[in-house]
Amino acid sequence: MTQLTALLSVSDKTGILDFAKGLHALGAKLLSTGGTAKLLAEAGLPVTEVAEHTGFPEMMDGRVKTLHPKIHGGLLARSDLPEHVAAMEKHGITRIDILAVNLYPFEATVAKPGCTLEDAIENIDIGGPAMVRSAAKNWKDVTVLTDAAQYAAVLDELKASGRTSDKTRFACSVAAFNRIAQYDAAISNYLSALQEDGSKAEYPAQMNATFVKVQDLRYGENSHQTAALYRDLFPAPGSLVTAKQLQGKELSYNNIADADAAWECVKSFDVPACVIVKHANPCGVAVAANAAEAYGKAFKTDPTSAFGGIIAFNREVDGAAAQLVSKQFVEVLMAPAFSAEALEIFKGKANVRLLQIALPQGGTTPWQQGRNAGDSKRVGSGLLLQTADNHFLKREDLKVVTTLQPTAQQLDDLMFAWTVAQHVKSNAIVFCGGGMTLGVGAGQMSRLDSARIASIKAQHAGLSLQGSAVASDAFFPFRDGLDVLADAGATCVIQPGGSMRDDEVIAAADERGIAMVLTGVRHFRH
């Protein structure tokens, strides 16, 4: 068997020593640079420095060390072309069969507070990406490794057959090009956000997004459309894309979209909560002492819409909750955990998709770790970007503007209603009371219509709105919307304020005996 030659040059040394030992045991010749060569030599492994191999010293503070024909010729030469083989022999170039490279930590560097442009520039790798591209292009002859997670499988193949398979080399090549694309995107995003005064713009001049495919989906928004789910390169713990599907049919585009709406809403509560979503809107939300009680209350809001809904819990689904949920037609059920009894119950509902989303480390509900920092939306040949609506209202931020002051219980109900309204499509009107939604009006062109619909839905569900609390995601442009709420039985309202007719609306609240508080913040959701 021909002796293998491996070039190892890594910034992150994780696993490289064991990989090098494995290669040495197989008789491979080791080439290396700088700190990697020092690490291998100190471990007693025979290693040849790249400078010795090329006959050309490292220079310019290490900026130039692997940019040499003996390196790139060894990586790019095709073994099936006689002229390539002849050129190697003529110029004394040794074939490089294995390349292990990871790049200068540019992303980690620019993420540090106080990172300067000089720091960023010096952490832009040049030789590493050049070698990776050369090796990846010549995948039929070279195995290129850009992640320590690849080392063990490659060693196993080499031990078994003396070489890697075409399948493995091609997969490694694709992974390598993906890594280079991610790296270049990070550099472009950072540099194109820099302004003349040295500050960093919130949005770069060129936006290069990087997402990794999670899975193909059953179909798109409609059955004649195809779809797939992608995740961030480094997904936040506790986010939907980290979910593990325990059972059920394949997920569709709508399943994922609705599940995300439910999950984001239920994460907003720090007590046991249940959220039922239908067509991207919460149709029932409740908090209670446990999951089963929360589900029972949430379901009461709108049993009709809950049929075929998406359900999310922020606590473990136990046997009691599972018994209740299993009586209804459910598309997707998600929670941080499912008890053994719950899983057994749902075995009889094989089509129900169970998604388990592990809680982030560091507490019971550190949900904010799983929230997006930004939102995006496709428009014709373009993209809208914005910071995510992660505003959390504090009680001390509320401004009471009516003569009637809200009671402590009313403040609890108002805060609950406001949290729910943040996750309802605009125009949003949400009636609540006793830790549950009573009527939800969503997605209407008129706020007045949303108020009417919310009260009608409560009536159809047999729920009284007497003494209820109401949240409006944006201000009331006229008093007529407030009058609808008062006629339905509401006694307190939370809204942003900011209308030209705020005084008229506040006066109407005083006239109708309603306590009103303003938040100063709206929650449009389109």
C-alpha positions as MATLAB code, in Angstrom:
seq = 'MTQLTALLSVSDKTGILDFAKGLHALGAKLLSTGGTAKLLAEAGLPVTEVAEHTGFPEMMDGRVKTLHPKIHGGLLARSDLPEHVAAMEKHGITRIDILAVNLYPFEATVAKPGCTLEDAIENIDIGGPAMVRSAAKNWKDVTVLTDAAQYAAVLDELKASGRTSDKTRFACSVAAFNRIAQYDAAISNYLSALQEDGSKAEYPAQMNATFVKVQDLRYGENSHQTAALYRDLFPAPGSLVTAKQLQGKELSYNNIADADAAWECVKSFDVPACVIVKHANPCGVAVAANAAEAYGKAFKTDPTSAFGGIIAFNREVDGAAAQLVSKQFVEVLMAPAFSAEALEIFKGKANVRLLQIALPQGGTTPWQQGRNAGDSKRVGSGLLLQTADNHFLKREDLKVVTTLQPTAQQLDDLMFAWTVAQHVKSNAIVFCGGGMTLGVGAGQMSRLDSARIASIKAQHAGLSLQGSAVASDAFFPFRDGLDVLADAGATCVIQPGGSMRDDEVIAAADERGIAMVLTGVRHFRH';
ca = [
       0.000    0.000    0.000;
       1.317    3.456   -0.936;
       2.235    5.587    2.054;
      -0.359    8.262    2.785;
       0.638   11.889    3.347;
      -1.500   13.988    5.673;
      -1.271   17.736    6.189;
      -2.671   18.854    9.545;
      -3.018   22.591   10.225;
      -5.726   23.530   12.692;
      -6.595   26.565   14.766;
      -8.884   24.533   17.045;
      -6.773   21.601   18.277;
      -9.744   19.550   19.505;
      -9.179   15.879   18.630;
      -6.215   16.530   16.345;
      -3.645   14.697   18.480;
      -5.666   11.478   18.552;
      -6.296   11.793   14.823;
      -2.571   12.263   14.156;
      -1.705    9.261   16.328;
      -4.185    7.164   14.389;
      -2.703    8.273   11.079;
       0.834    7.581   12.314;
      -0.191    4.090   13.394;
      -1.345    3.501    9.809;
       2.071    4.556    8.507;
       1.060    7.991    7.220;
       3.615   10.778    6.815;
       2.598   13.863    8.816;
       3.047   17.434    7.615;
       2.058   20.359    9.774;
       2.417   24.053   10.586;
       3.107   26.227   13.615;
       1.283   25.315   16.789;
      -0.092   22.092   15.369;
       3.404   20.852   14.453;
       4.640   21.764   17.930;
       1.771   19.844   19.562;
       2.471   16.720   17.521;
       6.227   16.889   18.099;
       5.773   17.295   21.851;
       3.623   14.140   21.773;
       6.548   12.258   20.213;
       5.066   11.986   16.725;
       7.386   12.331   13.725;
       6.201   15.462   11.917;
       7.658   17.526    9.075;
       7.113   21.267    9.186;
       5.608   22.745    6.033;
       8.539   25.167    5.771;
      10.923   22.200    5.622;
       8.686   20.432    3.120;
       8.471   23.418    0.761;
      11.991   24.720    1.367;
      10.444   28.120    1.906;
      10.208   29.722    5.359;
       7.071   31.070    6.999;
       7.051   34.848    6.788;
       5.075   38.021    7.450;
       3.928   36.921   10.897;
       2.662   33.625    9.503;
       0.560   35.213    6.777;
       2.512   33.249    4.187;
       3.297   29.625    4.963;
       1.127   27.223    2.957;
       0.686   29.332   -0.200;
       3.227   27.319   -2.168;
       3.163   25.045   -5.297;
       4.408   22.065   -3.265;
       1.296   22.390   -1.102;
      -1.320   23.259   -3.689;
       0.242   21.032   -6.331;
       0.079   18.163   -3.861;
      -3.588   18.897   -3.216;
      -4.738   19.673   -6.762;
      -2.878   17.058   -8.827;
      -5.172   14.489  -10.428;
      -3.861   10.947  -10.222;
      -5.754    9.948  -13.387;
      -3.974   12.507  -15.609;
      -0.443   11.506  -16.699;
       0.547   15.124  -17.292;
      -0.297   15.965  -13.661;
       1.746   13.009  -12.410;
       4.651   14.041  -14.663;
       4.525   17.629  -13.407;
       4.685   16.386   -9.811;
       7.730   14.241  -10.565;
       9.454   17.064  -12.442;
       8.996   19.600   -9.626;
       9.409   17.266   -6.659;
       5.836   17.598   -5.470;
       4.492   14.971   -3.051;
       0.804   14.064   -3.234;
      -1.177   15.100   -0.159;
      -3.909   12.532    0.470;
      -5.498   13.925    3.626;
      -5.963   17.543    4.678;
      -7.243   18.514    8.114;
      -7.794   22.258    8.459;
     -10.014   24.466   10.553;
      -9.849   28.200   10.160;
      -8.806   31.194   12.217;
     -11.681   31.961   14.625;
     -13.062   34.981   12.766;
     -16.671   34.521   13.934;
     -15.660   34.146   17.585;
     -13.310   37.132   17.343;
     -15.851   39.615   15.966;
     -18.444   38.403   18.486;
     -16.260   39.638   21.352;
     -17.096   43.040   22.864;
     -14.560   45.654   21.837;
     -13.308   43.786   18.777;
     -11.359   46.195   16.582;
     -11.065   46.197   12.813;
      -7.408   45.188   13.206;
      -8.413   42.207   15.372;
     -10.965   41.157   12.773;
      -8.570   41.505    9.823;
      -5.827   39.469   11.502;
      -8.317   36.667   12.100;
      -9.221   36.360    8.428;
      -7.635   33.097    7.315;
      -6.119   33.069    3.823;
      -3.968   29.958    3.548;
      -6.498   27.717    5.261;
      -9.426   28.425    2.934;
      -7.090   28.222   -0.076;
      -5.965   24.721    0.932;
      -9.499   23.636    1.756;
     -10.771   24.776   -1.639;
      -7.931   23.016   -3.438;
      -8.513   19.762   -1.593;
     -12.287   19.955   -1.890;
     -12.061   20.563   -5.635;
      -9.855   17.482   -5.995;
     -12.102   15.287   -3.831;
     -11.532   12.195   -5.942;
      -7.926   12.123   -4.696;
      -7.992   14.062   -1.416;
      -9.956   13.682    1.811;
     -10.497   17.148    3.323;
     -11.593   17.474    6.942;
     -12.869   20.757    8.371;
     -14.523   19.517   11.559;
     -13.134   17.407   14.397;
     -16.362   15.385   14.326;
     -15.171   13.872   11.026;
     -11.880   12.442   12.332;
     -13.104    9.187   13.884;
     -15.141    7.999   10.882;
     -12.262    8.696    8.478;
      -9.808    6.794   10.687;
     -12.204    3.853   10.829;
     -12.391    3.728    7.028;
      -8.633    3.962    6.670;
      -8.144    1.140    9.146;
     -10.698   -1.015    7.349;
      -9.585   -0.544    3.740;
      -6.506    1.665    3.628;
      -8.372    4.487    1.893;
     -11.561    6.482    2.141;
     -14.539    5.794   -0.096;
     -15.705    8.057   -2.906;
     -18.873    8.685   -0.897;
     -16.914    9.857    2.150;
     -14.554   12.063    0.159;
     -17.395   13.726   -1.710;
     -19.365   14.318    1.518;
     -16.248   15.840    3.095;
     -15.786   18.035    0.016;
     -19.344   19.356    0.236;
     -18.909   20.020    3.962;
     -15.666   21.854    3.214;
     -17.213   24.132    0.595;
     -20.118   24.782    2.971;
     -17.686   25.789    5.698;
     -15.851   28.163    3.359;
     -19.159   29.714    2.309;
     -20.106   30.227    5.972;
     -16.717   31.755    6.729;
     -16.771   34.143    3.776;
     -20.354   35.135    4.597;
     -19.356   36.036    8.161;
     -16.488   38.182    6.891;
     -18.693   39.937    4.337;
     -21.455   40.597    6.870;
     -19.006   42.075    9.362;
     -16.988   44.240    6.993;
     -19.972   45.552    5.030;
     -21.545   46.746    8.288;
     -18.568   48.924    9.200;
     -19.049   52.663    8.743;
     -16.541   55.437    8.090;
     -16.395   56.461   11.741;
     -15.567   52.885   12.773;
     -18.992   52.124   14.207;
     -21.005   49.111   13.101;
     -24.310   49.512   11.284;
     -27.207   47.435   12.564;
     -27.769   46.043    9.071;
     -24.836   45.266    6.737;
     -24.662   46.588    3.184;
     -24.767   42.961    2.035;
     -26.619   40.310    4.006;
     -25.313   36.755    3.631;
     -27.564   34.309    5.450;
     -26.412   30.779    6.281;
     -28.914   28.055    7.080;
     -28.512   24.289    7.350;
     -31.187   21.931    6.064;
     -32.976   19.998    8.788;
     -35.422   18.005    6.692;
     -37.736   17.929    3.715;
     -41.343   18.581    4.661;
     -44.467   16.672    3.698;
     -45.588   19.565    1.475;
     -45.728   23.336    1.483;
     -48.458   25.768    2.456;
     -50.648   23.849    0.008;
     -50.262   20.254   -1.133;
     -49.063   21.227   -4.631;
     -46.095   23.112   -3.101;
     -42.847   21.535   -1.911;
     -41.051   22.688    1.237;
     -38.075   22.116    3.515;
     -37.038   23.250    6.985;
     -33.671   24.937    7.584;
     -32.036   26.030   10.820;
     -29.507   28.625   11.867;
     -25.905   27.481   11.723;
     -25.843   27.582   15.538;
     -29.466   27.183   16.704;
     -30.334   28.476   20.140;
     -31.227   25.870   22.770;
     -34.948   25.682   23.410;
     -35.832   26.741   19.849;
     -38.254   24.862   17.620;
     -35.607   23.638   15.155;
     -33.956   21.667   17.976;
     -37.118   19.588   18.433;
     -36.977   15.808   18.379;
     -40.000   14.159   16.768;
     -41.017   11.205   18.907;
     -43.848    9.910   16.738;
     -46.381   10.857   14.088;
     -46.649   11.677   10.403;
     -44.148   13.785    8.508;
     -44.330   17.484    9.270;
     -45.675   19.956    6.720;
     -44.848   23.617    6.150;
     -48.022   24.693    7.981;
     -47.261   22.336   10.877;
     -43.919   24.035   11.384;
     -45.277   27.578   10.985;
     -48.117   26.966   13.449;
     -45.861   25.072   15.845;
     -43.488   28.028   15.915;
     -46.370   30.390   16.727;
     -47.506   28.131   19.571;
     -44.011   27.561   20.920;
     -43.072   31.247   20.922;
     -46.278   32.087   22.768;
     -46.041   29.379   25.421;
     -42.419   30.339   26.130;
     -43.659   33.745   27.275;
     -45.050   32.332   30.520;
     -43.042   31.347   33.596;
     -45.881   29.280   35.120;
     -47.477   26.127   33.646;
     -49.154   27.181   30.402;
     -50.871   25.727   27.360;
     -51.302   27.377   23.959;
     -53.536   26.083   21.167;
     -52.863   27.552   17.720;
     -54.875   27.377   14.512;
     -53.670   29.032   11.301;
     -50.849   30.879   13.095;
     -53.133   32.462   15.722;
     -53.639   31.397   19.330;
     -57.253   30.249   19.665;
     -56.835   29.293   23.308;
     -54.237   30.203   25.946;
     -54.261   29.511   29.666;
     -52.056   29.278   32.736;
     -52.793   27.018   35.682;
     -51.279   24.901   38.434;
     -50.439   22.056   36.029;
     -50.476   21.063   32.364;
     -53.827   19.274   32.437;
     -55.657   22.191   34.041;
     -53.996   24.656   31.656;
     -55.118   22.600   28.651;
     -58.678   22.349   29.926;
     -58.930   26.124   30.288;
     -57.268   26.828   26.931;
     -59.581   24.417   25.133;
     -62.691   26.123   26.522;
     -61.854   29.367   24.709;
     -62.664   28.020   21.259;
     -63.358   24.261   21.032;
     -64.365   24.583   17.379;
     -61.079   26.153   16.244;
     -59.069   23.829   18.486;
     -60.090   20.902   16.251;
     -56.950   19.901   14.342;
     -54.900   22.508   16.187;
     -51.301   22.739   17.299;
     -50.772   22.482   21.067;
     -47.763   23.608   23.083;
     -46.951   23.183   26.771;
     -44.061   24.750   28.660;
     -44.027   21.895   31.172;
     -43.871   18.104   30.914;
     -46.990   16.474   29.510;
     -48.003   13.913   32.123;
     -50.623   11.193   31.976;
     -53.453   13.470   33.093;
     -52.736   16.043   30.385;
     -52.256   13.342   27.773;
     -55.629   11.785   28.597;
     -57.375   15.097   27.988;
     -55.505   16.006   24.811;
     -55.931   12.533   23.312;
     -59.715   12.997   23.278;
     -59.361   15.672   20.592;
     -58.040   15.706   17.022;
     -54.558   17.191   17.299;
     -52.029   17.781   14.507;
     -48.933   18.548   16.603;
     -48.237   18.401   20.333;
     -45.015   19.854   21.705;
     -43.510   20.075   25.177;
     -40.152   20.002   26.956;
     -40.848   16.408   27.997;
     -43.439   13.621   27.977;
     -43.917   11.164   30.809;
     -43.816    7.435   30.087;
     -47.559    7.283   30.743;
     -48.189   10.096   28.251;
     -46.134    8.370   25.557;
     -48.052    5.157   26.112;
     -51.366    6.984   25.727;
     -50.304    8.564   22.439;
     -49.184    5.237   20.985;
     -52.862    4.789   20.232;
     -52.783    8.045   18.244;
     -50.030    7.124   15.809;
     -50.605   10.093   13.490;
     -50.212   12.716   16.216;
     -46.846   14.390   15.830;
     -45.101   14.611   19.199;
     -42.247   17.103   19.363;
     -39.942   17.219   22.358;
     -37.983   20.460   22.735;
     -35.419   20.238   25.502;
     -35.221   23.107   27.945;
     -32.020   25.163   27.812;
     -29.592   24.588   30.634;
     -29.645   26.953   33.589;
     -33.136   26.923   35.022;
     -36.735   25.889   34.588;
     -37.755   28.359   31.885;
     -34.828   30.409   30.517;
     -36.877   30.685   27.339;
     -35.290   33.880   26.059;
     -32.245   31.846   25.022;
     -34.359   30.322   22.275;
     -35.710   33.584   20.840;
     -34.635   35.006   17.514;
     -32.670   38.238   17.518;
     -34.097   39.202   14.142;
     -37.005   38.548   11.800;
     -37.065   38.340    8.022;
     -39.745   38.230    5.363;
     -39.475   37.691    1.630;
     -40.989   40.295   -0.674;
     -40.812   40.437   -4.475;
     -37.106   40.039   -5.343;
     -36.161   41.317   -1.909;
     -35.978   40.729    1.824;
     -37.292   42.672    4.794;
     -35.158   42.494    7.943;
     -35.989   43.755   11.404;
     -35.092   43.154   15.016;
     -37.455   40.644   16.604;
     -40.332   41.827   18.769;
     -38.806   40.625   22.017;
     -40.189   43.426   24.176;
     -41.327   42.255   27.613;
     -43.676   44.567   29.442;
     -43.047   45.292   33.125;
     -45.791   46.380   35.482;
     -43.904   49.512   36.365;
     -44.091   50.532   32.702;
     -47.891   50.722   32.790;
     -49.556   54.129   32.860;
     -53.044   54.321   34.324;
     -54.940   57.029   32.412;
     -58.495   56.636   33.735;
     -60.125   57.788   36.922;
     -60.844   54.184   37.837;
     -57.730   52.369   38.996;
     -57.296   48.665   38.083;
     -57.315   46.179   40.951;
     -54.453   43.751   41.579;
     -56.462   40.945   39.936;
     -57.246   43.128   36.949;
     -53.562   43.939   36.537;
     -52.802   40.197   36.500;
     -55.445   39.663   33.826;
     -54.232   42.634   31.787;
     -50.627   41.439   31.818;
     -51.778   37.974   30.726;
     -53.946   39.426   27.949;
     -51.085   41.626   26.731;
     -48.729   38.646   26.549;
     -51.216   36.727   24.427;
     -51.961   39.715   22.162;
     -48.274   39.940   21.282;
     -48.665   36.588   19.485;
     -51.980   37.273   17.717;
     -52.083   38.563   14.136;
     -53.065   42.219   13.795;
     -55.522   43.712   14.315;
     -55.638   41.832   17.624;
     -58.235   42.041   20.394;
     -57.971   39.523   23.246;
     -60.507   39.085   26.079;
     -59.112   37.296   29.150;
     -60.009   36.465   32.720;
     -58.852   34.083   35.425;
     -55.662   33.107   33.597;
     -57.312   32.111   30.312;
     -58.392   33.613   27.022;
     -62.135   34.146   26.626;
     -62.327   35.516   23.103;
     -59.730   36.229   20.430;
     -60.232   38.515   17.431;
     -57.370   38.276   14.949;
     -56.157   39.377   11.540;
     -58.927   41.820   10.677;
     -58.560   44.954    8.598;
     -60.604   46.837   11.202;
     -59.901   46.857   14.937;
     -63.622   47.316   15.455;
     -64.307   44.044   13.599;
     -61.678   42.246   15.687;
     -63.439   43.423   18.849;
     -66.802   42.225   17.554;
     -65.411   38.857   16.450;
     -63.694   38.278   19.808;
     -66.936   38.876   21.678;
     -68.938   36.706   19.253;
     -66.471   33.810   19.629;
     -66.747   34.024   23.415;
     -70.524   33.930   23.116;
     -70.374   30.865   20.846;
     -68.084   29.116   23.342;
     -70.536   29.857   26.155;
     -68.067   32.063   28.001;
     -69.131   35.178   29.889;
     -67.159   38.371   29.292;
     -68.557   40.100   32.352;
     -65.639   41.524   34.321;
     -63.132   40.539   31.630;
     -59.833   42.203   30.772;
     -58.996   43.141   27.182;
     -55.745   43.739   25.333;
     -55.479   45.613   22.057;
     -52.185   45.237   20.187;
     -52.364   48.835   18.902;
     -54.226   52.015   19.838;
     -57.957   52.603   19.376;
     -58.384   55.146   16.584;
     -61.939   55.928   17.755;
     -64.059   55.241   20.825;
     -66.343   52.799   18.972;
     -63.977   49.878   19.574;
     -63.933   50.596   23.286;
     -67.731   50.756   23.351;
     -67.894   47.253   21.826;
     -65.647   45.968   24.630;
     -67.716   47.677   27.311;
     -70.978   46.389   25.819;
     -69.506   42.863   25.938;
     -68.774   43.196   29.671;
     -65.109   44.189   29.848;
     -64.079   46.230   32.890;
     -60.411   46.964   32.114;
     -58.334   47.492   28.984;
     -54.638   47.542   28.134;
     -53.483   49.249   24.945;
     -50.430   51.156   23.660;
     -51.975   54.611   23.320;
     -50.631   57.105   20.814;
     -53.785   57.911   18.855;
     -54.710   61.474   17.951;
     -57.954   60.676   19.775;
     -56.457   59.205   22.944;
     -58.269   61.825   25.036;
     -61.590   60.864   23.437;
     -60.961   57.141   24.055;
     -59.878   57.736   27.664;
     -62.948   59.884   28.267;
     -65.102   57.069   26.855;
     -63.439   54.629   29.264;
     -64.249   56.925   32.191;
     -67.813   57.267   30.929;
     -68.231   53.479   30.681;
     -66.565   52.731   34.027;
     -63.546   50.996   32.528;
     -60.024   51.087   33.941;
     -57.456   51.695   31.201;
     -53.683   51.388   31.200;
     -51.270   52.354   28.430;
     -48.078   50.504   27.551;
     -46.458   52.942   25.123;
     -45.516   49.940   22.966;
     -47.545   48.247   20.229;
     -47.299   44.683   18.932;
     -48.293   44.602   15.266;
     -47.886   41.110   13.845;
     -48.360   40.642   10.113;
];
